[in-house]
Amino acid sequence: MRAEEQSRSMIDEPIVVAKRRDGKTLRIECPHCHHHHTHGTDGGSRLYLGHRLAHCAEAHLPKQLRQRRSELGYHLVDLTEVRMSEQGMSDLFSEMDKIADASRESPTWVPADDQVGFVRLIREHRPDLTREQRDDLFTLWREHDRALQQADLAAARTHMAALWEERRNLFIARKFLPRADWPDAVQHICGRIVAQHLHIERLAKRANS
């Protein structure tokens, strides 16, 4: 996984590889407080073990996370049975990110296209996986992708706010601009705002699909 993608995906609910202990408990290193936690398996034996809430001690959390302590969580995955490393899963997801990005450029894209692309990718790289294992990996990739899309959407909205501020400052500085330059300056900033609005609409559609 590229560094910029990894930083975007580790937002609120990252994917965490769990280790089984005696078949009854799961041990992880918490991505929020970096201490070891244990969770019950809830009788589950699948690759994707579901979403769990973190139970970090307040003193172990960074200050910026302490107020949100009750909201922190993660998605647990056990890769032992499929003989896949954490890096291997990250590489697989990164490749799927590229496939999804290319597919979503098409005006005819629908959310089901992502699953079609993922099935093809798995058949190419891991044809030994069962359908259940493949479906679990796709569910995890969807969580990973949703985090990326939400981060991109938040960044795009921040950029839109900056564009509106730039437009406001332009109007404040109007009297200092040469009269001949004013129409072009207004047209330029308005064009950027319209383009950003359309970009946000596309990101929102993906994030909510």
Buried (B, 14 or more C-beta within 10 A) or exposed (E): BEEEBEEBBBEBBBBBBBBBEEEEEBEBEBBBBEEEBEBEBEEEEBBBBEEBEBBBEEEBBEEEBEEEBEEBBBBBBBBEEBEBEEEBBBBBBBBBBEBBEEBBEEEEBEEEBBBEBBBEBBEEEBEEBEEEBBBBBBBBBBBBBBBBBBBBBBEBBEEBEEBEEEBEEBEEEEEEEEEEEBEEBBEEBEEBBEEBEEBBEBBBEBBEB
